[in-house]
Amino acid sequence: MSLEKHDLIHELPESKEAIHLLKTNSTHFAKLFDEYHEVDHAVHRIETGAENTSDEYLENLKKKRLNLKDQLFTMIREYEASTAG
């Protein structure tokens, strides 16, 4: 089991500037970004044993995290494509 945190900057270092610009210019992106990091933090606490919960709850959190990540990745890629010269 991987206990690595899945923050977006770590997973997309090449998109650091796009992530920053989207966070400051898009309230929708910022909301999803914050929600993603809250869910990721919760998963990390459970996986490290800081919190106990059912396997079903953990799996649901992981699915939610993946869904949020997919939405954020799509927004980042669309932004990068629109600003590519």
PyMOL Python script that loads the backbone (N, CA, C, O; Angstrom):
from pymol import cmd

cmd.read_pdbstr("""\
ATOM      1  N   MET A   1       0.852  -1.182   0.000  1.00  0.00           N
ATOM      2  CA  MET A   1       0.000   0.000   0.000  1.00  0.00           C
ATOM      3  C   MET A   1       0.893   1.240   0.000  1.00  0.00           C
ATOM      4  O   MET A   1       1.822   1.344   0.801  1.00  0.00           O
ATOM      5  N   SER A   2       0.614   2.151  -0.877  1.00  0.00           N
ATOM      6  CA  SER A   2       1.373   3.387  -0.966  1.00  0.00           C
ATOM      7  C   SER A   2       0.847   4.384   0.065  1.00  0.00           C
ATOM      8  O   SER A   2      -0.353   4.647   0.137  1.00  0.00           O
ATOM      9  N   LEU A   3       1.757   4.928   0.851  1.00  0.00           N
ATOM     10  CA  LEU A   3       1.367   5.935   1.833  1.00  0.00           C
ATOM     11  C   LEU A   3       1.759   7.323   1.360  1.00  0.00           C
ATOM     12  O   LEU A   3       1.772   8.277   2.139  1.00  0.00           O
ATOM     13  N   GLU A   4       2.076   7.428   0.085  1.00  0.00           N
ATOM     14  CA  GLU A   4       2.476   8.699  -0.498  1.00  0.00           C
ATOM     15  C   GLU A   4       1.275   9.614  -0.652  1.00  0.00           C
ATOM     16  O   GLU A   4       0.186   9.178  -1.026  1.00  0.00           O
ATOM     17  N   LYS A   5       1.489  10.887  -0.359  1.00  0.00           N
ATOM     18  CA  LYS A   5       0.421  11.857  -0.592  1.00  0.00           C
ATOM     19  C   LYS A   5       0.367  12.146  -2.088  1.00  0.00           C
ATOM     20  O   LYS A   5       1.371  12.043  -2.793  1.00  0.00           O
ATOM     21  N   HIS A   6      -0.799  12.501  -2.547  1.00  0.00           N
ATOM     22  CA  HIS A   6      -1.019  12.674  -3.981  1.00  0.00           C
ATOM     23  C   HIS A   6      -1.320  14.127  -4.335  1.00  0.00           C
ATOM     24  O   HIS A   6      -2.247  14.401  -5.098  1.00  0.00           O
ATOM     25  N   ASP A   7      -0.543  15.059  -3.784  1.00  0.00           N
ATOM     26  CA  ASP A   7      -0.830  16.453  -4.092  1.00  0.00           C
ATOM     27  C   ASP A   7      -0.535  16.742  -5.561  1.00  0.00           C
ATOM     28  O   ASP A   7       0.346  16.128  -6.163  1.00  0.00           O
ATOM     29  N   LEU A   8      -1.283  17.685  -6.125  1.00  0.00           N
ATOM     30  CA  LEU A   8      -1.200  17.959  -7.560  1.00  0.00           C
ATOM     31  C   LEU A   8       0.152  18.506  -7.987  1.00  0.00           C
ATOM     32  O   LEU A   8       0.634  18.173  -9.071  1.00  0.00           O
ATOM     33  N   ILE A   9       0.768  19.328  -7.170  1.00  0.00           N
ATOM     34  CA  ILE A   9       2.066  19.892  -7.537  1.00  0.00           C
ATOM     35  C   ILE A   9       3.103  18.775  -7.658  1.00  0.00           C
ATOM     36  O   ILE A   9       3.957  18.813  -8.544  1.00  0.00           O
ATOM     37  N   HIS A  10       3.031  17.788  -6.776  1.00  0.00           N
ATOM     38  CA  HIS A  10       3.946  16.645  -6.834  1.00  0.00           C
ATOM     39  C   HIS A  10       3.682  15.806  -8.079  1.00  0.00           C
ATOM     40  O   HIS A  10       4.618  15.325  -8.718  1.00  0.00           O
ATOM     41  N   GLU A  11       2.421  15.632  -8.418  1.00  0.00           N
ATOM     42  CA  GLU A  11       2.069  14.789  -9.557  1.00  0.00           C
ATOM     43  C   GLU A  11       2.211  15.500 -10.898  1.00  0.00           C
ATOM     44  O   GLU A  11       2.401  14.850 -11.927  1.00  0.00           O
ATOM     45  N   LEU A  12       2.122  16.830 -10.897  1.00  0.00           N
ATOM     46  CA  LEU A  12       2.233  17.608 -12.138  1.00  0.00           C
ATOM     47  C   LEU A  12       3.206  18.775 -11.965  1.00  0.00           C
ATOM     48  O   LEU A  12       2.805  19.932 -12.091  1.00  0.00           O
ATOM     49  N   PRO A  13       4.466  18.491 -11.680  1.00  0.00           N
ATOM     50  CA  PRO A  13       5.408  19.596 -11.443  1.00  0.00           C
ATOM     51  C   PRO A  13       5.534  20.532 -12.648  1.00  0.00           C
ATOM     52  O   PRO A  13       5.794  21.724 -12.484  1.00  0.00           O
ATOM     53  N   GLU A  14       5.353  20.001 -13.841  1.00  0.00           N
ATOM     54  CA  GLU A  14       5.460  20.828 -15.045  1.00  0.00           C
ATOM     55  C   GLU A  14       4.288  21.788 -15.197  1.00  0.00           C
ATOM     56  O   GLU A  14       4.343  22.713 -16.007  1.00  0.00           O
ATOM     57  N   SER A  15       3.227  21.574 -14.421  1.00  0.00           N
ATOM     58  CA  SER A  15       2.031  22.415 -14.500  1.00  0.00           C
ATOM     59  C   SER A  15       1.890  23.340 -13.295  1.00  0.00           C
ATOM     60  O   SER A  15       0.811  23.879 -13.049  1.00  0.00           O
ATOM     61  N   LYS A  16       2.966  23.525 -12.550  1.00  0.00           N
ATOM     62  CA  LYS A  16       2.908  24.326 -11.328  1.00  0.00           C
ATOM     63  C   LYS A  16       2.360  25.731 -11.594  1.00  0.00           C
ATOM     64  O   LYS A  16       1.509  26.213 -10.847  1.00  0.00           O
ATOM     65  N   GLU A  17       2.838  26.387 -12.648  1.00  0.00           N
ATOM     66  CA  GLU A  17       2.384  27.741 -12.955  1.00  0.00           C
ATOM     67  C   GLU A  17       0.906  27.751 -13.344  1.00  0.00           C
ATOM     68  O   GLU A  17       0.153  28.619 -12.903  1.00  0.00           O
ATOM     69  N   ALA A  18       0.493  26.787 -14.170  1.00  0.00           N
ATOM     70  CA  ALA A  18      -0.916  26.711 -14.582  1.00  0.00           C
ATOM     71  C   ALA A  18      -1.818  26.480 -13.378  1.00  0.00           C
ATOM     72  O   ALA A  18      -2.890  27.078 -13.283  1.00  0.00           O
ATOM     73  N   ILE A  19      -1.398  25.624 -12.462  1.00  0.00           N
ATOM     74  CA  ILE A  19      -2.186  25.352 -11.259  1.00  0.00           C
ATOM     75  C   ILE A  19      -2.328  26.632 -10.438  1.00  0.00           C
ATOM     76  O   ILE A  19      -3.421  26.960  -9.974  1.00  0.00           O
ATOM     77  N   HIS A  20      -1.227  27.350 -10.263  1.00  0.00           N
ATOM     78  CA  HIS A  20      -1.271  28.598  -9.499  1.00  0.00           C
ATOM     79  C   HIS A  20      -2.221  29.608 -10.148  1.00  0.00           C
ATOM     80  O   HIS A  20      -3.045  30.218  -9.467  1.00  0.00           O
ATOM     81  N   LEU A  21      -2.101  29.780 -11.470  1.00  0.00           N
ATOM     82  CA  LEU A  21      -2.956  30.742 -12.167  1.00  0.00           C
ATOM     83  C   LEU A  21      -4.423  30.336 -12.106  1.00  0.00           C
ATOM     84  O   LEU A  21      -5.294  31.185 -11.916  1.00  0.00           O
ATOM     85  N   LEU A  22      -4.700  29.057 -12.264  1.00  0.00           N
ATOM     86  CA  LEU A  22      -6.088  28.583 -12.187  1.00  0.00           C
ATOM     87  C   LEU A  22      -6.654  28.787 -10.781  1.00  0.00           C
ATOM     88  O   LEU A  22      -7.809  29.184 -10.628  1.00  0.00           O
ATOM     89  N   LYS A  23      -5.844  28.515  -9.756  1.00  0.00           N
ATOM     90  CA  LYS A  23      -6.317  28.697  -8.379  1.00  0.00           C
ATOM     91  C   LYS A  23      -6.675  30.151  -8.101  1.00  0.00           C
ATOM     92  O   LYS A  23      -7.632  30.430  -7.379  1.00  0.00           O
ATOM     93  N   THR A  24      -5.910  31.077  -8.674  1.00  0.00           N
ATOM     94  CA  THR A  24      -6.163  32.487  -8.386  1.00  0.00           C
ATOM     95  C   THR A  24      -7.216  33.100  -9.303  1.00  0.00           C
ATOM     96  O   THR A  24      -7.807  34.123  -8.956  1.00  0.00           O
ATOM     97  N   ASN A  25      -7.462  32.502 -10.458  1.00  0.00           N
ATOM     98  CA  ASN A  25      -8.389  33.097 -11.434  1.00  0.00           C
ATOM     99  C   ASN A  25      -9.699  32.346 -11.621  1.00  0.00           C
ATOM    100  O   ASN A  25     -10.609  32.852 -12.277  1.00  0.00           O
ATOM    101  N   SER A  26      -9.810  31.155 -11.060  1.00  0.00           N
ATOM    102  CA  SER A  26     -11.028  30.365 -11.239  1.00  0.00           C
ATOM    103  C   SER A  26     -11.525  29.880  -9.876  1.00  0.00           C
ATOM    104  O   SER A  26     -10.892  29.040  -9.237  1.00  0.00           O
ATOM    105  N   THR A  27     -12.658  30.417  -9.445  1.00  0.00           N
ATOM    106  CA  THR A  27     -13.200  29.983  -8.154  1.00  0.00           C
ATOM    107  C   THR A  27     -13.616  28.515  -8.204  1.00  0.00           C
ATOM    108  O   THR A  27     -13.520  27.813  -7.198  1.00  0.00           O
ATOM    109  N   HIS A  28     -14.076  28.043  -9.363  1.00  0.00           N
ATOM    110  CA  HIS A  28     -14.458  26.631  -9.503  1.00  0.00           C
ATOM    111  C   HIS A  28     -13.230  25.733  -9.335  1.00  0.00           C
ATOM    112  O   HIS A  28     -13.275  24.744  -8.603  1.00  0.00           O
ATOM    113  N   PHE A  29     -12.141  26.078 -10.011  1.00  0.00           N
ATOM    114  CA  PHE A  29     -10.907  25.295  -9.885  1.00  0.00           C
ATOM    115  C   PHE A  29     -10.422  25.326  -8.436  1.00  0.00           C
ATOM    116  O   PHE A  29     -10.059  24.289  -7.881  1.00  0.00           O
ATOM    117  N   ALA A  30     -10.415  26.509  -7.824  1.00  0.00           N
ATOM    118  CA  ALA A  30      -9.935  26.644  -6.444  1.00  0.00           C
ATOM    119  C   ALA A  30     -10.757  25.785  -5.487  1.00  0.00           C
ATOM    120  O   ALA A  30     -10.206  25.167  -4.576  1.00  0.00           O
ATOM    121  N   LYS A  31     -12.080  25.747  -5.692  1.00  0.00           N
ATOM    122  CA  LYS A  31     -12.954  24.934  -4.843  1.00  0.00           C
ATOM    123  C   LYS A  31     -12.636  23.451  -5.004  1.00  0.00           C
ATOM    124  O   LYS A  31     -12.511  22.728  -4.016  1.00  0.00           O
ATOM    125  N   LEU A  32     -12.505  22.996  -6.255  1.00  0.00           N
ATOM    126  CA  LEU A  32     -12.168  21.589  -6.509  1.00  0.00           C
ATOM    127  C   LEU A  32     -10.785  21.255  -5.958  1.00  0.00           C
ATOM    128  O   LEU A  32     -10.579  20.181  -5.392  1.00  0.00           O
ATOM    129  N   PHE A  33      -9.836  22.179  -6.125  1.00  0.00           N
ATOM    130  CA  PHE A  33      -8.475  21.995  -5.635  1.00  0.00           C
ATOM    131  C   PHE A  33      -8.477  21.799  -4.123  1.00  0.00           C
ATOM    132  O   PHE A  33      -7.845  20.873  -3.614  1.00  0.00           O
ATOM    133  N   ASP A  34      -9.187  22.672  -3.403  1.00  0.00           N
ATOM    134  CA  ASP A  34      -9.264  22.559  -1.945  1.00  0.00           C
ATOM    135  C   ASP A  34      -9.941  21.265  -1.518  1.00  0.00           C
ATOM    136  O   ASP A  34      -9.483  20.596  -0.591  1.00  0.00           O
ATOM    137  N   GLU A  35     -11.034  20.912  -2.196  1.00  0.00           N
ATOM    138  CA  GLU A  35     -11.748  19.676  -1.866  1.00  0.00           C
ATOM    139  C   GLU A  35     -10.858  18.460  -2.119  1.00  0.00           C
ATOM    140  O   GLU A  35     -10.836  17.525  -1.318  1.00  0.00           O
ATOM    141  N   TYR A  36     -10.127  18.474  -3.230  1.00  0.00           N
ATOM    142  CA  TYR A  36      -9.212  17.370  -3.546  1.00  0.00           C
ATOM    143  C   TYR A  36      -8.188  17.201  -2.428  1.00  0.00           C
ATOM    144  O   TYR A  36      -7.937  16.082  -1.979  1.00  0.00           O
ATOM    145  N   HIS A  37      -7.597  18.300  -1.979  1.00  0.00           N
ATOM    146  CA  HIS A  37      -6.567  18.191  -0.951  1.00  0.00           C
ATOM    147  C   HIS A  37      -7.135  17.780   0.406  1.00  0.00           C
ATOM    148  O   HIS A  37      -6.447  17.113   1.178  1.00  0.00           O
ATOM    149  N   GLU A  38      -8.368  18.162   0.709  1.00  0.00           N
ATOM    150  CA  GLU A  38      -9.017  17.697   1.946  1.00  0.00           C
ATOM    151  C   GLU A  38      -9.231  16.186   1.894  1.00  0.00           C
ATOM    152  O   GLU A  38      -8.954  15.482   2.865  1.00  0.00           O
ATOM    153  N   VAL A  39      -9.719  15.693   0.766  1.00  0.00           N
ATOM    154  CA  VAL A  39      -9.962  14.249   0.612  1.00  0.00           C
ATOM    155  C   VAL A  39      -8.632  13.492   0.633  1.00  0.00           C
ATOM    156  O   VAL A  39      -8.529  12.446   1.274  1.00  0.00           O
ATOM    157  N   ASP A  40      -7.615  14.008  -0.059  1.00  0.00           N
ATOM    158  CA  ASP A  40      -6.303  13.368  -0.072  1.00  0.00           C
ATOM    159  C   ASP A  40      -5.727  13.284   1.334  1.00  0.00           C
ATOM    160  O   ASP A  40      -5.156  12.263   1.720  1.00  0.00           O
ATOM    161  N   HIS A  41      -5.880  14.363   2.099  1.00  0.00           N
ATOM    162  CA  HIS A  41      -5.383  14.376   3.477  1.00  0.00           C
ATOM    163  C   HIS A  41      -6.119  13.328   4.324  1.00  0.00           C
ATOM    164  O   HIS A  41      -5.497  12.638   5.132  1.00  0.00           O
ATOM    165  N   ALA A  42      -7.425  13.211   4.143  1.00  0.00           N
ATOM    166  CA  ALA A  42      -8.207  12.218   4.884  1.00  0.00           C
ATOM    167  C   ALA A  42      -7.748  10.803   4.537  1.00  0.00           C
ATOM    168  O   ALA A  42      -7.589   9.967   5.427  1.00  0.00           O
ATOM    169  N   VAL A  43      -7.535  10.531   3.255  1.00  0.00           N
ATOM    170  CA  VAL A  43      -7.054   9.208   2.826  1.00  0.00           C
ATOM    171  C   VAL A  43      -5.691   8.935   3.460  1.00  0.00           C
ATOM    172  O   VAL A  43      -5.450   7.838   3.965  1.00  0.00           O
ATOM    173  N   HIS A  44      -4.824   9.902   3.435  1.00  0.00           N
ATOM    174  CA  HIS A  44      -3.481   9.733   3.993  1.00  0.00           C
ATOM    175  C   HIS A  44      -3.539   9.427   5.495  1.00  0.00           C
ATOM    176  O   HIS A  44      -2.811   8.561   5.980  1.00  0.00           O
ATOM    177  N   ARG A  45      -4.408  10.138   6.230  1.00  0.00           N
ATOM    178  CA  ARG A  45      -4.541   9.885   7.675  1.00  0.00           C
ATOM    179  C   ARG A  45      -5.014   8.455   7.932  1.00  0.00           C
ATOM    180  O   ARG A  45      -4.528   7.790   8.846  1.00  0.00           O
ATOM    181  N   ILE A  46      -5.957   7.992   7.127  1.00  0.00           N
ATOM    182  CA  ILE A  46      -6.479   6.634   7.307  1.00  0.00           C
ATOM    183  C   ILE A  46      -5.399   5.610   6.971  1.00  0.00           C
ATOM    184  O   ILE A  46      -5.201   4.648   7.713  1.00  0.00           O
ATOM    185  N   GLU A  47      -4.701   5.815   5.853  1.00  0.00           N
ATOM    186  CA  GLU A  47      -3.677   4.855   5.423  1.00  0.00           C
ATOM    187  C   GLU A  47      -2.493   4.788   6.382  1.00  0.00           C
ATOM    188  O   GLU A  47      -1.847   3.745   6.480  1.00  0.00           O
ATOM    189  N   THR A  48      -2.195   5.873   7.089  1.00  0.00           N
ATOM    190  CA  THR A  48      -1.078   5.867   8.037  1.00  0.00           C
ATOM    191  C   THR A  48      -1.499   5.387   9.418  1.00  0.00           C
ATOM    192  O   THR A  48      -0.661   5.265  10.311  1.00  0.00           O
ATOM    193  N   GLY A  49      -2.796   5.112   9.606  1.00  0.00           N
ATOM    194  CA  GLY A  49      -3.272   4.599  10.884  1.00  0.00           C
ATOM    195  C   GLY A  49      -3.652   5.677  11.876  1.00  0.00           C
ATOM    196  O   GLY A  49      -4.003   5.368  13.015  1.00  0.00           O
ATOM    197  N   ALA A  50      -3.591   6.935  11.471  1.00  0.00           N
ATOM    198  CA  ALA A  50      -3.974   8.021  12.375  1.00  0.00           C
ATOM    199  C   ALA A  50      -5.474   8.007  12.642  1.00  0.00           C
ATOM    200  O   ALA A  50      -5.931   8.488  13.679  1.00  0.00           O
ATOM    201  N   GLU A  51      -6.233   7.456  11.705  1.00  0.00           N
ATOM    202  CA  GLU A  51      -7.684   7.300  11.856  1.00  0.00           C
ATOM    203  C   GLU A  51      -8.068   5.894  11.422  1.00  0.00           C
ATOM    204  O   GLU A  51      -7.456   5.309  10.528  1.00  0.00           O
ATOM    205  N   ASN A  52      -9.083   5.372  12.070  1.00  0.00           N
ATOM    206  CA  ASN A  52      -9.603   4.067  11.682  1.00  0.00           C
ATOM    207  C   ASN A  52     -10.978   4.238  11.069  1.00  0.00           C
ATOM    208  O   ASN A  52     -11.782   5.051  11.525  1.00  0.00           O
ATOM    209  N   THR A  53     -11.235   3.462  10.033  1.00  0.00           N
ATOM    210  CA  THR A  53     -12.535   3.509   9.376  1.00  0.00           C
ATOM    211  C   THR A  53     -12.737   2.213   8.611  1.00  0.00           C
ATOM    212  O   THR A  53     -11.844   1.366   8.562  1.00  0.00           O
ATOM    213  N   SER A  54     -13.888   2.064   8.027  1.00  0.00           N
ATOM    214  CA  SER A  54     -14.158   0.851   7.258  1.00  0.00           C
ATOM    215  C   SER A  54     -13.434   0.901   5.923  1.00  0.00           C
ATOM    216  O   SER A  54     -13.129   1.978   5.410  1.00  0.00           O
ATOM    217  N   ASP A  55     -13.162  -0.266   5.369  1.00  0.00           N
ATOM    218  CA  ASP A  55     -12.548  -0.346   4.048  1.00  0.00           C
ATOM    219  C   ASP A  55     -13.435   0.306   2.992  1.00  0.00           C
ATOM    220  O   ASP A  55     -12.942   0.939   2.058  1.00  0.00           O
ATOM    221  N   GLU A  56     -14.742   0.145   3.149  1.00  0.00           N
ATOM    222  CA  GLU A  56     -15.686   0.726   2.195  1.00  0.00           C
ATOM    223  C   GLU A  56     -15.586   2.256   2.199  1.00  0.00           C
ATOM    224  O   GLU A  56     -15.597   2.878   1.136  1.00  0.00           O
ATOM    225  N   TYR A  57     -15.491   2.857   3.374  1.00  0.00           N
ATOM    226  CA  TYR A  57     -15.374   4.308   3.474  1.00  0.00           C
ATOM    227  C   TYR A  57     -14.081   4.783   2.812  1.00  0.00           C
ATOM    228  O   TYR A  57     -14.082   5.769   2.074  1.00  0.00           O
ATOM    229  N   LEU A  58     -12.976   4.076   3.078  1.00  0.00           N
ATOM    230  CA  LEU A  58     -11.698   4.438   2.480  1.00  0.00           C
ATOM    231  C   LEU A  58     -11.768   4.331   0.957  1.00  0.00           C
ATOM    232  O   LEU A  58     -11.280   5.214   0.252  1.00  0.00           O
ATOM    233  N   GLU A  59     -12.365   3.269   0.451  1.00  0.00           N
ATOM    234  CA  GLU A  59     -12.487   3.110  -0.998  1.00  0.00           C
ATOM    235  C   GLU A  59     -13.336   4.215  -1.610  1.00  0.00           C
ATOM    236  O   GLU A  59     -13.027   4.705  -2.696  1.00  0.00           O
ATOM    237  N   ASN A  60     -14.400   4.609  -0.924  1.00  0.00           N
ATOM    238  CA  ASN A  60     -15.235   5.709  -1.421  1.00  0.00           C
ATOM    239  C   ASN A  60     -14.449   7.022  -1.454  1.00  0.00           C
ATOM    240  O   ASN A  60     -14.583   7.803  -2.395  1.00  0.00           O
ATOM    241  N   LEU A  61     -13.631   7.263  -0.430  1.00  0.00           N
ATOM    242  CA  LEU A  61     -12.789   8.461  -0.424  1.00  0.00           C
ATOM    243  C   LEU A  61     -11.800   8.430  -1.591  1.00  0.00           C
ATOM    244  O   LEU A  61     -11.574   9.448  -2.246  1.00  0.00           O
ATOM    245  N   LYS A  62     -11.218   7.269  -1.845  1.00  0.00           N
ATOM    246  CA  LYS A  62     -10.255   7.153  -2.945  1.00  0.00           C
ATOM    247  C   LYS A  62     -10.938   7.398  -4.293  1.00  0.00           C
ATOM    248  O   LYS A  62     -10.358   8.025  -5.179  1.00  0.00           O
ATOM    249  N   LYS A  63     -12.160   6.907  -4.446  1.00  0.00           N
ATOM    250  CA  LYS A  63     -12.906   7.148  -5.685  1.00  0.00           C
ATOM    251  C   LYS A  63     -13.223   8.633  -5.846  1.00  0.00           C
ATOM    252  O   LYS A  63     -13.131   9.177  -6.946  1.00  0.00           O
ATOM    253  N   LYS A  64     -13.596   9.284  -4.747  1.00  0.00           N
ATOM    254  CA  LYS A  64     -13.874  10.713  -4.792  1.00  0.00           C
ATOM    255  C   LYS A  64     -12.613  11.485  -5.161  1.00  0.00           C
ATOM    256  O   LYS A  64     -12.658  12.411  -5.970  1.00  0.00           O
ATOM    257  N   ARG A  65     -11.484  11.097  -4.560  1.00  0.00           N
ATOM    258  CA  ARG A  65     -10.206  11.749  -4.858  1.00  0.00           C
ATOM    259  C   ARG A  65      -9.864  11.589  -6.335  1.00  0.00           C
ATOM    260  O   ARG A  65      -9.433  12.547  -6.977  1.00  0.00           O
ATOM    261  N   LEU A  66     -10.050  10.404  -6.873  1.00  0.00           N
ATOM    262  CA  LEU A  66      -9.753  10.160  -8.286  1.00  0.00           C
ATOM    263  C   LEU A  66     -10.654  10.987  -9.193  1.00  0.00           C
ATOM    264  O   LEU A  66     -10.192  11.532 -10.196  1.00  0.00           O
ATOM    265  N   ASN A  67     -11.928  11.086  -8.853  1.00  0.00           N
ATOM    266  CA  ASN A  67     -12.862  11.887  -9.642  1.00  0.00           C
ATOM    267  C   ASN A  67     -12.453  13.364  -9.637  1.00  0.00           C
ATOM    268  O   ASN A  67     -12.452  14.018 -10.680  1.00  0.00           O
ATOM    269  N   LEU A  68     -12.111  13.878  -8.464  1.00  0.00           N
ATOM    270  CA  LEU A  68     -11.676  15.269  -8.362  1.00  0.00           C
ATOM    271  C   LEU A  68     -10.388  15.489  -9.145  1.00  0.00           C
ATOM    272  O   LEU A  68     -10.238  16.499  -9.832  1.00  0.00           O
ATOM    273  N   LYS A  69      -9.458  14.539  -9.039  1.00  0.00           N
ATOM    274  CA  LYS A  69      -8.195  14.661  -9.755  1.00  0.00           C
ATOM    275  C   LYS A  69      -8.442  14.682 -11.262  1.00  0.00           C
ATOM    276  O   LYS A  69      -7.826  15.471 -11.978  1.00  0.00           O
ATOM    277  N   ASP A  70      -9.329  13.830 -11.742  1.00  0.00           N
ATOM    278  CA  ASP A  70      -9.651  13.815 -13.170  1.00  0.00           C
ATOM    279  C   ASP A  70     -10.197  15.169 -13.628  1.00  0.00           C
ATOM    280  O   ASP A  70      -9.807  15.678 -14.679  1.00  0.00           O
ATOM    281  N   GLN A  71     -11.096  15.745 -12.837  1.00  0.00           N
ATOM    282  CA  GLN A  71     -11.656  17.054 -13.184  1.00  0.00           C
ATOM    283  C   GLN A  71     -10.570  18.134 -13.204  1.00  0.00           C
ATOM    284  O   GLN A  71     -10.527  18.964 -14.112  1.00  0.00           O
ATOM    285  N   LEU A  72      -9.702  18.114 -12.203  1.00  0.00           N
ATOM    286  CA  LEU A  72      -8.632  19.106 -12.116  1.00  0.00           C
ATOM    287  C   LEU A  72      -7.631  18.942 -13.256  1.00  0.00           C
ATOM    288  O   LEU A  72      -7.212  19.930 -13.859  1.00  0.00           O
ATOM    289  N   PHE A  73      -7.243  17.695 -13.557  1.00  0.00           N
ATOM    290  CA  PHE A  73      -6.314  17.437 -14.660  1.00  0.00           C
ATOM    291  C   PHE A  73      -6.897  17.949 -15.976  1.00  0.00           C
ATOM    292  O   PHE A  73      -6.189  18.556 -16.779  1.00  0.00           O
ATOM    293  N   THR A  74      -8.182  17.702 -16.192  1.00  0.00           N
ATOM    294  CA  THR A  74      -8.833  18.159 -17.415  1.00  0.00           C
ATOM    295  C   THR A  74      -8.774  19.680 -17.510  1.00  0.00           C
ATOM    296  O   THR A  74      -8.456  20.227 -18.567  1.00  0.00           O
ATOM    297  N   MET A  75      -9.077  20.358 -16.414  1.00  0.00           N
ATOM    298  CA  MET A  75      -9.048  21.816 -16.411  1.00  0.00           C
ATOM    299  C   MET A  75      -7.631  22.348 -16.645  1.00  0.00           C
ATOM    300  O   MET A  75      -7.447  23.335 -17.358  1.00  0.00           O
ATOM    301  N   ILE A  76      -6.639  21.697 -16.048  1.00  0.00           N
ATOM    302  CA  ILE A  76      -5.238  22.113 -16.223  1.00  0.00           C
ATOM    303  C   ILE A  76      -4.818  21.928 -17.675  1.00  0.00           C
ATOM    304  O   ILE A  76      -4.219  22.826 -18.267  1.00  0.00           O
ATOM    305  N   ARG A  77      -5.126  20.773 -18.250  1.00  0.00           N
ATOM    306  CA  ARG A  77      -4.747  20.487 -19.640  1.00  0.00           C
ATOM    307  C   ARG A  77      -5.450  21.434 -20.615  1.00  0.00           C
ATOM    308  O   ARG A  77      -4.843  21.893 -21.582  1.00  0.00           O
ATOM    309  N   GLU A  78      -6.713  21.723 -20.364  1.00  0.00           N
ATOM    310  CA  GLU A  78      -7.438  22.653 -21.230  1.00  0.00           C
ATOM    311  C   GLU A  78      -6.836  24.046 -21.144  1.00  0.00           C
ATOM    312  O   GLU A  78      -6.701  24.731 -22.158  1.00  0.00           O
ATOM    313  N   TYR A  79      -6.470  24.472 -19.925  1.00  0.00           N
ATOM    314  CA  TYR A  79      -5.854  25.788 -19.748  1.00  0.00           C
ATOM    315  C   TYR A  79      -4.516  25.828 -20.477  1.00  0.00           C
ATOM    316  O   TYR A  79      -4.226  26.788 -21.192  1.00  0.00           O
ATOM    317  N   GLU A  80      -3.699  24.787 -20.299  1.00  0.00           N
ATOM    318  CA  GLU A  80      -2.381  24.762 -20.943  1.00  0.00           C
ATOM    319  C   GLU A  80      -2.520  24.748 -22.469  1.00  0.00           C
ATOM    320  O   GLU A  80      -1.744  25.400 -23.168  1.00  0.00           O
ATOM    321  N   ALA A  81      -3.485  24.023 -22.974  1.00  0.00           N
ATOM    322  CA  ALA A  81      -3.699  23.985 -24.426  1.00  0.00           C
ATOM    323  C   ALA A  81      -4.131  25.352 -24.953  1.00  0.00           C
ATOM    324  O   ALA A  81      -3.750  25.743 -26.056  1.00  0.00           O
ATOM    325  N   SER A  82      -4.921  26.075 -24.168  1.00  0.00           N
ATOM    326  CA  SER A  82      -5.427  27.373 -24.610  1.00  0.00           C
ATOM    327  C   SER A  82      -4.351  28.464 -24.551  1.00  0.00           C
ATOM    328  O   SER A  82      -4.473  29.492 -25.217  1.00  0.00           O
ATOM    329  N   THR A  83      -3.305  28.244 -23.760  1.00  0.00           N
ATOM    330  CA  THR A  83      -2.266  29.247 -23.639  1.00  0.00           C
ATOM    331  C   THR A  83      -0.989  28.853 -24.390  1.00  0.00           C
ATOM    332  O   THR A  83      -0.025  29.617 -24.417  1.00  0.00           O
ATOM    333  N   ALA A  84      -0.982  27.671 -24.992  1.00  0.00           N
ATOM    334  CA  ALA A  84       0.199  27.218 -25.735  1.00  0.00           C
ATOM    335  C   ALA A  84       0.379  28.072 -26.990  1.00  0.00           C
ATOM    336  O   ALA A  84      -0.575  28.327 -27.725  1.00  0.00           O
ATOM    337  N   GLY A  85       1.598  28.500 -27.216  1.00  0.00           N
ATOM    338  CA  GLY A  85       1.837  29.359 -28.359  1.00  0.00           C
ATOM    339  C   GLY A  85       2.441  28.606 -29.429  1.00  0.00           C
ATOM    340  O   GLY A  85       2.723  29.161 -30.492  1.00  0.00           O
TER     341      GLY A  85
END
""", "prot")
cmd.dss("prot")
cmd.show_as("cartoon", "prot")
cmd.util.cbc("prot")
cmd.orient("prot")
